[in-house]
Amino acid sequence: MSINSNTETVTGTLEKENKMFTEEKKKNTNYGTMFVYCFFCLVFVVEVVRFAKPYYNFQNLVETEAAIEEGLLDVGILPCNIRSSVSIPARDHKKLSATIREETRTRPPVTYCVKFESFDTMSKLVKDNGDKYESHPFSAGGYNWTFLVYPNADKPVGSGGYVSLYVKIDNSSFIENQNEVYAWIRFLTYKSTTDTYHEFYVTDAQRFHLFKQEYGMLNFLEIGYYQTPVHGFIFNGGQSVFGVDIVVSNPPIWEDVSYEENIPGPVIGWRIDNFSSGEHDSYYTSNSFSSGGRNWVLKVYPNGVGTGKGNSLSIYLLSASNKKGYVKAKFRVIDQIRSNNVEKQVEGWPNAEQNGWGVDKLISFADVQDPSKGFLVNDTIKFEVEIMTFT
């Protein structure tokens, strides 16, 4: 009996210890599983946040852009003397480098306008023509142009879901006239719901030359606006209207200003006979003469002008072509006896009503009339002008 009792006691103890070990093992196993599960949950949450954040920002950006587009395009009827003017950043325009401006106006295009009886039909027909409609040639600013409409998606490449509008200048214009042309371009489309024209443009004039004959707006308006009449850009069963304003800048007038020095043969002589005869009470004018490649004339006032009026002889140098540049020159009254000449210098810009350069008091009346001075001999007086510099 004692042996069996001991055996049962040992067996019971072993079963109890085994049970406790099994429960402890299960407990440890549960803790490990929970740790692994929590770790993977944490990783999953971090990854979800990381990927969701840019998507959230992207959604906000899309919604913001959509709101801007809706605000720009759904313009109500404006008072007659008010025009909307909105400045928006360029939307990946390959051809536009400046800020795009959008306005609404009632005046139709002034240069060229095209109406499609069916925008949908036109967009299908042009697939065999490079996905573009090209207008008949027209004239603007003395040059020949064509108007191009791209109605289909991603034509040209990069336009995405937008209609693209372009103008093209005839390259013969550069051969016959000049090397480049500057023009201000405005693209327009008609909106029937407000009876107005939407126009898009940049403020800078566009430069056209032999290697850049086209200019346009890659993203004019979304094609979707021309697929349902609710927006007003198609009307009367599918009609649509596009137009362009072209204002050509006239070529500049160039003036080449040079500073001429060391003029060859600059001294010009002039004599007046019968000086005291009184035939010219106001002034004497010389024949035109050339110095430094420019034509000039001299004008002498025997009774004086300005501060020399009534006491001195006055002399002026004038440009025969009415140029008004900078001049440096010397005037002389020749002493015909001892070569003791009277000399005065003028330097600067025109200083007379005649747009000339000169001095009011070249020589006094007393010195001219004094025979011993040698300035007036046999009623002849001689002058010289030395042109040293001019622009």
Secondary structure as GFF3:
##gff-version 3
##sequence-region A 1 391
A	DSSP	alpha_helix	2	73	.	.	.	ID=ss1
A	DSSP	beta_strand	85	88	.	.	.	ID=ss2
A	DSSP	beta_strand	100	105	.	.	.	ID=ss3
A	DSSP	beta_strand	112	116	.	.	.	ID=ss4
A	DSSP	alpha_helix	119	125	.	.	.	ID=ss5
A	DSSP	three_ten_helix	126	129	.	.	.	ID=ss6
A	DSSP	beta_strand	133	134	.	.	.	ID=ss7
A	DSSP	beta_strand	138	140	.	.	.	ID=ss8
A	DSSP	beta_strand	143	150	.	.	.	ID=ss9
A	DSSP	beta_strand	162	169	.	.	.	ID=ss10
A	DSSP	alpha_helix	172	176	.	.	.	ID=ss11
A	DSSP	beta_strand	180	191	.	.	.	ID=ss12
A	DSSP	beta_strand	196	202	.	.	.	ID=ss13
A	DSSP	beta_strand	206	209	.	.	.	ID=ss14
A	DSSP	beta_strand	214	222	.	.	.	ID=ss15
A	DSSP	three_ten_helix	223	226	.	.	.	ID=ss16
A	DSSP	three_ten_helix	229	231	.	.	.	ID=ss17
A	DSSP	beta_strand	240	248	.	.	.	ID=ss18
A	DSSP	beta_strand	267	272	.	.	.	ID=ss19
A	DSSP	three_ten_helix	275	277	.	.	.	ID=ss20
A	DSSP	beta_strand	284	285	.	.	.	ID=ss21
A	DSSP	beta_strand	289	291	.	.	.	ID=ss22
A	DSSP	beta_strand	294	301	.	.	.	ID=ss23
A	DSSP	three_ten_helix	306	308	.	.	.	ID=ss24
A	DSSP	beta_strand	312	319	.	.	.	ID=ss25
A	DSSP	beta_strand	327	333	.	.	.	ID=ss26
A	DSSP	beta_strand	342	348	.	.	.	ID=ss27
A	DSSP	beta_strand	356	364	.	.	.	ID=ss28
A	DSSP	alpha_helix	365	369	.	.	.	ID=ss29
A	DSSP	three_ten_helix	371	373	.	.	.	ID=ss30
A	DSSP	beta_strand	376	377	.	.	.	ID=ss31
A	DSSP	beta_strand	380	390	.	.	.	ID=ss32
###
